[in-house]
Amino acid sequence: MSDYKPATRNPWAWVPTLYLAQGLPFAVVNFVSVIMYKSLGVSNADIAFYTAWLYLPWVIKPLWSPVVDILRTRRWWIWSMQLLLGAGFAAVGVSLPLPIFFKASLILFYLVAFSSATHDIAADGYYLLATTEKEQSFFVGIRSTFFRISMIFGQGLLVILAGLIQSNTGLPKQQITVNVRADAAIVQAVDPEFFKTSMKQDGDLRVGVEPAQIEIPPQPRAKAEVAALLGTVKNWNITNNFFRMQQRSRTASQKTDTDSWWTRTISAPAEDFLRTHFARNTATKSDIAGNVAVVSLRLSKPPGKEIVVTPAFATGDKSVSLAEGSRLVFDDTNWDKPALAVIQLDPKLKAATSATFEVRSGNIPLSWAVTFFVLIGLFAFFGFWHRFILPYPTKDQPGDAHSIPIFIKEFFKTFGAFFRKPKIPVLLLFLLLYRFGEAQLVKMVTPFLLDAREVGGLGLTTGQVGWVYGTIGIIALTCGGLLGGVVASRHGLKAWLWPMVLIIHLPDAAFIYLAAAQPDNLAIISLAVAVEQFGYGFGFTAYMLYMIYIARGEHPTAHYAICTGFMALGMMIPGMWSGWLQEVIGYQHFFLWVILATIPSFLVVLLIPLDREFGKKTT
């Protein structure tokens, strides 16, 4: 009985856990790492530059997908990579307390990223081999849902865990209460000497906050005026060694004095033409900023070591935020001086509200190390679970690669087989153009919701955008994806292809209405975003299923990975110019352009081959 190897097993036993394991490393490497490095004092320039490269393995994974196809089974690659990911997260956790933590953890993150991308290749290929066409259609929504759940777990719960550990490993927490009131006084200038009050040295080391309760009027102010206040605070913190990050930024002197050939020949003439014929004449950049208040923090006595104090938002309205002083470092040289922090309002905030900030001083490296050790346990579970629970489909066999020459030959043969598929030019056009309009829209939705009304946006606050797009939108997106998988599994992709094409694209017109009417009713805005996101989730099912359709036949693992590479390219390239285009022609004309940009998708769908029975329920 111990040698029994079932060829099939109910996908519910392994599909959810497989795609939880697929999404979690992606979230940790690309999103959680940014938060971690910020809390550990790495400069914004270094964070932006180095973590941007962490996405590279997922972009180029088709290049080594034939290796997964040829060497070993996909089943072996899955559980082996999961155990390797656990070991990688363990190494990251161990590296954090080291003086060279940044370089060491980055190298380890790159190894984790390559392991995760390899796991993705094997998992997607295994899904094709271990499920029937009917199951593939039904579970395409399930796998997407659990992938999103893993992203939420990674970006949400893991960060919360690190925050909880930080909150309970340092000095007693202090609170800053912020009340937004119309009759509050306005801060005209910052005088650090004003905050130099004495604290009693009673033997207990603690953080003092002055004032602990502040009031700010919701009155927008000139950007230059607020920038001057922020500059005074920042200079004080740098001078007194509270701020110790190495900042690197390009200055104007580092820019070239002459325009490039591309600017002279292509972009500048195009911009002139678009501005002349389509630009929004009344669009001017807003010159206002949210109001601010200043808070001081200091220690009660010399700490004898380095203490990192991190004020952070705790509860209340997220339109109230911390603009300066998110990480302040105290030691025996500056403990008796006030470190300054700035609380700022969203400039679009008009009503009275409140928020609470918590001043923490926990052990930040320890908190993240423990968080990564939690990931060790999760991936040990995933690895052992899938080692025993994954079935052994008969098609999951390694390729023939007994020698290096044969291996190289099989490697290029796998790539060649993909580009020799019937109607491959049409298939590539489908992969690149199906989301041509959506790729441009998705980059501009959040800026449109946030931008002031005088420049064509809807003027929502940060908190409102979090609710509309981050909550209502995600729920609608998930529901659309689940429903798309259910209907495709019942009637096949052929029956639902055109409804899905229409539903993914036509709701984009909701943003034409929003840009033209600029409604201030949050329910109407939420409904429009929900309709667009539901349509995207529903219509994207067709795209995922057709990638499975293309990958059928020999080397499905590698061929599906190649499809995902073109999918990423189809989103990346249109998204690169969308911001530039919107700034030139304004939101109203931009959303009209997005609808026009969906036309290529309809045209390529007319040309693609598709079996009528693909994905159709057979029982």
N, C-alpha and C positions, 0 to 999 in steps of 0.2 A: 504493500500500500504506500510505503514511503517514496517509491519511485514513480508513483502515478503522476502524470503531467497532463492536466486537462487542456484540451485545445481551445475551449471556449469557457467563458464565465460571464455572468450577468454584469454588464458594463457599470451598473450602479456601484459595484464593489470596488471599482478601481478608477473610473473616469474622474469623479470628483476629487479624489486625493491626488491623482496624477497632475491635474491642472492647478490644484493648490500648490503643489511642489514646483510647477513651472512658473507661476506668477510671482511667488515670494522672493526668489533671488533677484529677479528683475527689479522689483520694488525696492529691495534693500540696496542694491548696487547703484541704481540710478536716482533714487529719491532720498532714502534714509541716510545714505552717505553724506549728502549735502547738509542735512540737518546736523548730523554728528560732527562733521568738520567745523561747521559754524560754531557749535557749542564748545568745541575744543580750541577755539581761537585761531583757526586758519583764516587767512585773508580772503576776501571775496574774489580777488583776482586769481589766486591759486585754486580756490574751489571751482570757479567757473571754467578755468582752463583745463585742469586735470580731470575733473569728473566728467566733462563733456566727452572725453575720449573713452570713458568706460562703456559707452553705448556701442562702440565699434564692433565688438564681437558679434552682436546680434545683426549688424548690418552685413557683415562679410561671412556669416555662417554658411551660406551656400558653397563657399570655396572649399570647405572641408566636409560637407555633407556626404560626398561619396565615401569618405573614410568610414563613417558610421554605417553606410550601406554595405560596405565590403568586409570590414573587420567585425567579427562577433555578431550577435543578434541584437536587435533593438531593445529587447527585454533586458539583456545584460547591460547595455549602455545606460538604461534608465536607472536601475537600482545602484549601479556602480557610481554614476555621476551624483546621485543623491547622497550617498555616503561620502563621496569626495567633497561635495558642497558643505556637508556638516563639518568635515575636517578643515575646510577653508575658512568657514565662519569661526571655528575655534582658534585658528591662527590669527585672524583679525582681532579677536577679543584679547588674545595674549599680547599682541603688539601695541595696544593702545596705551598702557602705562609707560612705554619706553620713550626715551628722549627723541628717538628718530621715528616716532609713531607715524608721522605723515607719510614719509617715503615707504616705510615698511607696510603700512596698511594699504597704500595705493597699489603696490606690487601684488599684494594678496587679493585685493579687489579685482585686479585684472585677471588673475588666475580663476577666481570665483566666476567672473563674467564669462570667460571662455568655457568653463565647465557647465555653466547654466545654458549657454547657447548650444553646446553639444547635447545637453539633456533635452532641449527643445526640439532639436532635429530628431532625436530618437523617439521622443514622446509623440510628436505629430506623425511620424512614420508608423509607429506601433499602432496608433489609433486607426490608421487606414487598414492595417493588416488584421487587427483583432476584432473589428466590427464589420457588420454587414452594411450595405448601402442604406437600408432602412434605419439601422441604428446610428449610422453616421449623420443622417438627416435629423433624427430626433435629438441626439446628444450634442449636436453642434451648439445649441443654445445653452445646454447644461455646462459644457466645458467653458464657454465664455463667461457664464455666471460665476463659476468657481474660480476662474482666473481673476475676475474683478474682486471677488471676496478676498483672495490672497493679496491683492494690491491694497485693499482697504486695511487688512490686517497689518501689512508691512508698514504702510505710511501712517496708520493710525495707532493701533494697539501697541506696536513695538516702541514707537516714539513715546506713547503715554507711559509704558513701563519704564523706559529710561528716565522720564521726568519724575515718576514716583520714587525711583531709587535716589535720584538727585535730591528730592525734597526731604528724604528721611536719612541722609547720611552727612549732613552738615550742621551749621549753626541753626538756632531756632528761626523759623520763617517769620518774616514781617510782611505786612500788607500795606498797599497804597490804594486808597479809595478815591475814585475820580467821579465827580458829579458835574454833569454838563448843564449849566444854567445860564439863561440869557442875561441875568443881572450880575454875573461874576466879573471880577476885575481882569483887565488884559495885562499880560506881562509885556512891559515896554523895553526892558533891558535885563541882562543877566550880570549880576555882581557876585562872583564866587565868595568874596569876603563876607557877604551877608549870611552865608551858610556856615561860617566857621564858629559854631556853637560848641560848647564843651560837653563831654559825657562823663559821667561818674565811672571810675574804674573800681567796680565792686567785686572783682575777681572772676566774673562771668564774661567770657568773650561773646559778643553779640554784634549784630548789625543795627545801627541806628538809622532811622528814616525821618527826614524833616522837609516839608510837612508830610504827615501820614495821610492827611485828607486834603485834597485840592479841588478847586472849582475852576472850570474853563467855560467861557461863553462860546456858543456855537456860531462864531462870527468869523468868516473867512478873512484872511489877510493877504497882503501883497507877498508874492513869493520871495522877493528880495529881502523884505523885512524879516520873514521867518528864517530864511537862509542865513542871515546875519546872526540871529539868535542861536541857531544850531551850530554855526561856526565858532562862536564864542565858547559854547559848552564843549565842543570837540577839542578845541585847542587847549582848554584847561585840563581835560582828561589826559591828553597826550603829554602835556608839559609835566604833569604830576605822575606820569607813568601808570595811570589806571588802564590805559589802552595800549596793548602790546602786540597788536597784529602788524605784520609787515604788509603794507599796502603797495601794490604795484599797478599803475595805470598808464595808459598811453596819453601823452600830452600833445598839445597842438604842434609843438616843435618836432615831434616824431612823425608827423604826417608828411606825405609827399607834397611838394609845391605844385606839381602839375597833375592834371587829371589823367586817368588811364585811357588806353585806346577804347575800352568798353564804354567808359563814361562819355567820351567825346563822340563816339560813333553810334552807340546803341541807346544807353539809358537816358542821357540828357536830351536828345531829340525826341525820344518817346515821351519823356516827362513833359516837355514843352507842348507837344501835341495834345496830350491828355489834359493838361491844365487849361489849355486854350479852349478845348471843346467840351470837357466834361467836369471840370473842377467845380466844387461847391464854393461859390463866391463868398458866402458869409462865414466860411469856416476860418476861425482864428484861434490860435492857441490860448487857452485860459492862462491868466497871469495871477491866479489866486492860489493860496495854500491853506490848509487847515490850521486852526488856532493851536497854541501850545502852552504848556506849563512846565516849570522846572522843579525837580525834586533832588535833594542831596542825600547821599548815603556815606556812612563812615563806620569804622570799627570802634569798639569801646576800649580796646587796649592792644598793644602789640601782639600779633598772632603767633610769632615765632616760625611761621611758614607762609607759603603763598596761599591766599584765599581767593577763590574766584566767586564773585557775586553776580548773579544773573537775574535781574528783574524780568518778569514775564507776565503776559496776559493770563488771568485766571478765570474770571467769569464776567458776564455782562455783555454789553454791546461791542462787537468786534470793530465797529467804526472808530473806536478809541484804541490807539495803538502806541507802541513804544518807538519813538523816532530816533533816539540816541541813548547810549548807555546800556546796551543789551548784555554786555560782558565787561565787567570791571574787576581788575586784579588789585588786591591789597596785599601788602607785606609790611615788614617792620619800618620801611622807609616812608610810607605814605599813609599809614593807618589812621593818623590824626588829622588828615586833610579830607575835605568833602569831595567825593566823586559825584558828578552831576549826571542826571538822566532827564530826558525830555519826553513828555507825554504829548501826543498830537492827535487832533481830531481829523476825520475825513472831511475835506472841504465841502462836501455835499450834505453833510449832516446839519439839519436845521432844528430838530426837536430836542427837548430835554431828555437826557438819558444818563446812564451810569455804567461804570466798569470797575473791576477790582484787579489789581496787579499783585503778584506774589514775589517777594524778594527771597531768592534761594541761594544757598552756598554749598551745595552738595558736592560729592566726589564725582566729577563728570567722567573721567576715564573709567572708574569702577562701574558707574551706571551703564555705560555702553558695553563694557566687557561682559557684565552679567546678561545684558540683552542679547549679545551674540552667543552666549552659552545657552540661552533658551533656544536659539536657532539650531544649535547642535542637537538638542533633544528632538526637535521637530524633524530634522532631516535624518537622524538615526531611525526614527519611527517610520518615515516615508521609505527609506531604503530597505529596511527589513520587511515592512508591510508589502511592498511591491515585489520584493524578492520571492515571497511565498504566495501572494495572492494573484499576481498577473498570470493569465493563462499562457499557454505555449502554442500560439497559432502556427499552423503548418507552413505558412508562407514566410514566417519570420526566420529566415536562414541567412547566415553570412555568405558573402560573395566568395568567389574563387580568387584567392590572393596568396598563393604558396611561395611566391618569390617577389622580389622588388620589381623586376620588369613586368611581371603579370599584374602586380598591384598598380603600377603606373598606367599600364594599358587600360585596366578596368576603371581607374579613376577618370581618365579622359573619355572613356567610352560612356560612362554614366552621364557626364555633361553633354556629350554629343547626342546621346539618345533623347535628351530633353529638347534640344534645338532641331531635332529631326521629326518631331511630332507633327502630324497632319495639321495644316493651317496654323503653324506656329506664329507667323506674323500677326494673325488675328488674335490668337491667344495672348500674345504679349501686349497688344494694344488694349485688350480687355483688362489685363492686370494693371496697366499703367493709367487707363482713362476712366475706369468705372467710377472712381471717386474723385475725378478731376475737379469738379465744383466743390464737393465737400471738403477736399484737402485745403482749399483756400478759405472756405467758410469757418472751419474749426479754429483756425488761428486767430480770427478776428471777433469771435463771439464775446469772449471775456472783455477785451478792450472796448467793444461797442457797448456792453452793459455798464462799464465803469466810466467811460468818457462823459464829460459834461455835455449838457444839452446844446450849449452854444457851439460846440464843434460836431454836432450830429449824433452824439450818443444818447443813452437813456438816463445817465446821471445817477445810477444806483450806488449805494454805499458798498463797502467791502462785505459787510455782514449780509446784505441783501443778495449780493451775487453768490455768496456761499450757499444760501438757501435755494435760490432759483436754479443755479447751474450745478452746484455740487450736491444738492439733495434731490430736488424735484427732477432735474435732468437725468441723474444717474438712475433713479427709480424707473423713469420712462424708458431709458435706454435698455435697462435689464429686461423689462417687460416685453419690449419689442423684440429683443433677441430670443427670449424664451418662446414667444408666440411664433416667431419665424421658424424656429426649429420644429415645433409641433406640427404646423401646417405642411411644411416641406416633407416631413416623414410620412404624412398621411396620403398626400397626393403626388409627391415627387417634385423635383425642382422645376421641371419643364412647365408644369401647370401654374406655378407661382412665380416664375422668373419675371414676367412683365409686371405683375402687381408689385413685386419687390422693387423693381427698377423705378416704377412710378412713386412708390411710397418713400424710397430713400431720397428722391430728388425734389418732388413737388413741395413738401413741407418747408423747403428752404425759402419759399416765397413768404413765409411768415415773417422773415426778417426784413423783407421789402416793406411790409405793412408797419413793422415796428420802427424802421428808420424814417418812414414818411410821417406817421402819426405821432411818434414819440410819446406813447401813453405813459401816464404816471401811476396807473393802477397796477399794483404788483401782481394781482391775480391774473390780469390779462397777459402781462409779460411772462409769468410762470407758465400759463397755458400755451403760449406760442413756443416757448423753449421746450416744453414737454412734448408737443406735437412733433417738432423737428427731431428731437432726440429719440422718440419712439420710432419715427420713420427710419432714422439711421440704424437703430438696432435691428429693426425688422428687415430692412433692405440689405444690410451687411451680411445677413444669413446667406443670401444668394452668392455673394462674393466668396465666402468661406467654403461653401459647398462646391462652387465651381473650381476652386483651387484643388479640392479633393478629386474632382472629375479630371482635371488636367493631369494630376499626379498618378492616375491609375496606370497599371501595367508594370513593366520592369522598373526597378529602382524607385518605388514610390516615396521612400523616405527622403532621398536626395532631391527628387523632383518637387516634392512639396516645399522643401526648404528653399529651393530656387524660386518657387512661386512667392514665398513670403519675402524674399529679397526684392523682387520686382514690386510687391505690394508696398514695401517700405519706400522704395524709390518713387512710386506713384504718389505717395503722400508727401515726401520730403521736397521734391522739386517745385510743385505748385505752391506749397506753403512758404517757400523761400521768398517769393516775390509778392505774396498777398499783402503784407504790411506796407510795402512801398506803394503798391497800386492803390490801396485804400487811402493813404495819405495824399495821394495826388488827386483822386477823383471824388473823395468823400464817401460816407457810408451808403447813401441812397443809391448812387451809381454803382458802388461796389457790389451791393447785394443783387442789383439787376444783372451785373456781369456774372455773378455766381450762377444765376439761373441759366444764362446763356452758356456758361461753361459746362452745364450738364448735358448739352446736346451731343458731344462726342460719345458719352456713355450710351445714349440711346442708339447711336449709329453702330457702335461695336457690338452691342447685344444683338442687333439684326444679323450680324455676320457669324457669330460663334456657333460651332456645332454642339449639340446636346442631345443625348439619348432620351427618348420620352420616358423610359422606365427608371431612369437614374434617381435613386433615393426614394422611390415610391414604395409604399407599404404593400407587402406581398401576401399578408395573411388575410 
